[in-house]
Amino acid sequence: MFRRCRRCRRAGDLDHAAREHIENVLKPLADVTPARTVADLSGVTFMDSSGINILITAYRNAVVSALGRG
């Protein structure tokens, strides 16, 4: 069975200034969340601790969302 995958690309900085936008992009989608979300960071040229925190938070939100659909 083919499982859907959502791919999110980022170019440039992944830092505090990008936080709100990236959190909204990575937020689990109600009713249509694919089995997997891939964050393509190949275009990121700078990431600080805020960027790392964004990714950790997105992962935790995805886990909670998946458990809620269980």
BAFI-3210 file (N, C-alpha, C; in Angstrom, 3 decimals, decimal comma, padded with zeros to 6 digits):
// residues 70
n [1|2|3|4|5|6|7|8|9|10|11|12|13|14|15|16|17|18|19|20|21|22|23|24|25|26|27|28|29|30|31|32|33|34|35|36|37|38|39|40|41|42|43|44|45|46|47|48|49|50|51|52|53|54|55|56|57|58|59|60|61|62|63|64|65|66|67|68|69|70]
n.u [000,835|000,581|001,778|000,906|002,951|004,019|005,921|007,995|009,731|012,548|014,381|017,243|017,404|016,750|015,462|014,721|013,267|011,908|010,232|007,302|006,111|007,230|006,375|003,618|003,540|004,497|002,624|000,420|-002,066|-005,567|-007,604|-006,430|-003,810|-000,865|000,821|003,456|005,687|008,114|010,801|012,540|015,611|017,680|018,195|018,677|020,655|021,462|020,968|019,736|019,395|016,681|015,627|016,166|014,541|012,025|011,811|011,835|009,505|007,594|007,847|006,994|004,334|003,312|003,471|001,684|-000,657|-000,899|-001,298|-003,725|-005,419|-005,232]
n.v [-001,176|002,181|004,910|008,180|011,119|014,126|016,795|019,307|022,113|024,149|027,124|029,139|030,865|029,153|030,072|032,137|034,244|032,981|031,303|031,343|031,056|028,585|026,810|026,853|025,722|023,133|022,129|019,536|018,446|018,626|015,800|015,129|014,456|013,190|009,983|010,462|013,207|015,025|017,037|018,969|020,114|020,880|023,293|025,043|027,472|028,440|027,572|028,041|027,519|027,977|027,053|024,312|023,746|024,252|022,076|019,902|020,433|020,223|017,497|016,332|017,272|015,953|013,289|013,282|013,948|011,714|009,677|010,448|009,873|007,182]
n.w [000,000|-000,861|000,917|001,761|001,590|002,928|001,857|003,024|002,156|002,939|002,521|003,102|006,210|009,267|011,907|014,800|013,602|011,536|012,780|013,406|010,841|009,932|011,945|011,451|008,891|009,373|011,088|012,124|009,850|010,073|009,685|007,174|007,471|006,252|006,256|006,716|007,230|005,606|006,258|004,256|004,441|002,860|001,619|003,651|005,106|007,506|010,885|014,083|017,670|017,937|015,539|015,753|017,928|016,765|015,009|016,813|018,281|016,221|015,617|018,060|018,126|015,889|016,711|018,906|017,509|015,825|017,713|018,722|016,621|016,531]
ca.u [000,000|001,327|001,437|001,154|004,036|004,015|007,298|008,088|011,077|012,940|015,652|017,658|017,595|015,745|015,786|013,597|012,478|011,110|009,531|005,842|005,797|007,605|005,475|002,336|003,725|004,702|001,512|-000,373|-003,299|-006,738|-008,269|-005,696|-002,392|-000,286|001,534|004,803|006,063|009,560|011,285|013,716|016,419|018,872|018,432|018,890|022,045|021,759|019,970|020,154|018,644|015,251|015,308|016,150|013,334|010,889|011,739|011,454|008,088|006,819|007,862|006,126|002,951|002,927|003,266|000,435|-001,736|-001,027|-001,885|-005,128|-006,167|-004,996]
ca.v [000,000|003,430|005,845|009,563|011,822|015,578|017,294|020,741|022,611|025,452|027,679|030,301|030,689|028,510|030,703|032,753|035,069|032,101|030,374|031,275|030,509|027,165|026,060|026,707|024,790|021,775|021,742|018,432|018,868|017,886|014,845|014,756|014,331|012,001|009,080|010,974|014,544|015,142|018,419|019,050|021,234|020,974|024,685|025,855|027,926|028,755|027,152|028,216|026,674|028,151|026,143|022,953|023,662|024,165|020,701|019,033|020,694|019,651|016,043|016,013|017,513|014,888|012,070|013,450|013,880|010,318|008,899|010,850|009,225|005,765]
ca.w [000,000|-000,946|001,978|001,358|002,276|002,716|001,873|003,282|001,857|003,492|002,042|003,888|007,644|010,112|013,185|015,498|012,668|010,684|013,672|013,244|009,518|009,862|012,820|010,742|007,771|009,882|011,962|011,561|009,198|010,536|008,789|005,970|007,753|005,624|007,157|006,991|006,787|005,428|006,250|003,389|004,910|002,005|001,256|004,854|005,191|008,906|011,847|015,469|018,599|017,659|014,441|016,298|018,750|015,846|014,510|017,934|018,557|015,115|015,806|019,199|017,714|014,965|017,510|019,641|016,527|015,377|018,813|018,828|015,533|016,745]
c.u [000,887|000,848|001,815|002,246|003,940|005,458|007,271|009,526|011,317|014,274|015,972|017,812|016,423|016,075|014,533|012,695|011,549|010,154|008,035|005,456|006,079|006,710|004,118|002,433|003,812|003,580|000,743|-001,695|-004,457|-007,302|-007,454|-004,197|-001,854|000,478|002,885|004,942|007,580|009,907|012,591|014,493|017,656|019,189|018,679|020,371|022,460|020,623|020,530|019,293|017,135|014,801|015,235|014,889|012,075|010,715|011,326|009,969|007,194|006,739|006,902|004,655|002,453|002,654|001,933|-000,757|-001,972|-001,658|-003,364|-006,005|-006,192|-006,128]
c.v [001,249|004,375|007,252|010,198|013,299|016,050|018,812|021,172|023,963|025,857|028,906|029,946|029,964|028,953|031,331|033,558|034,223|031,220|030,243|030,642|029,002|026,323|025,845|025,709|023,350|021,287|020,581|018,943|018,003|017,026|014,398|014,607|013,060|011,177|009,639|012,401|014,585|016,623|018,434|020,308|021,456|022,411|025,598|026,198|028,273|028,240|027,366|027,321|026,828|027,210|024,700|022,753|023,553|022,722|019,722|019,189|020,092|018,130|015,653|016,208|016,426|013,592|012,151|013,344|012,446|009,453|009,213|010,204|007,719|004,903]
c.w [000,000|000,145|001,545|002,205|001,919|002,840|002,012|003,066|002,493|002,892|002,884|005,350|008,295|011,532|013,778|014,554|011,798|011,483|013,390|011,917|009,462|010,760|012,153|009,595|008,262|010,792|011,324|011,009|009,684|009,406|007,582|006,204|007,109|006,652|007,559|006,477|006,728|005,375|005,460|003,763|004,050|001,600|002,447|004,968|006,614|009,768|013,249|016,364|018,417|016,552|014,902|017,133|017,887|015,381|015,615|018,249|017,477|015,246|016,935|018,844|016,777|015,721|018,264|018,692|016,067|016,457|018,982|017,768|015,707|016,480]
res [m|f|r|r|c|r|r|c|r|r|a|g|d|l|d|h|a|a|r|e|h|i|e|n|v|l|k|p|l|a|d|v|t|p|a|r|t|v|a|d|l|s|g|v|t|f|m|d|s|s|g|i|n|i|l|i|t|a|y|r|n|a|v|v|s|a|l|g|r|g]
***
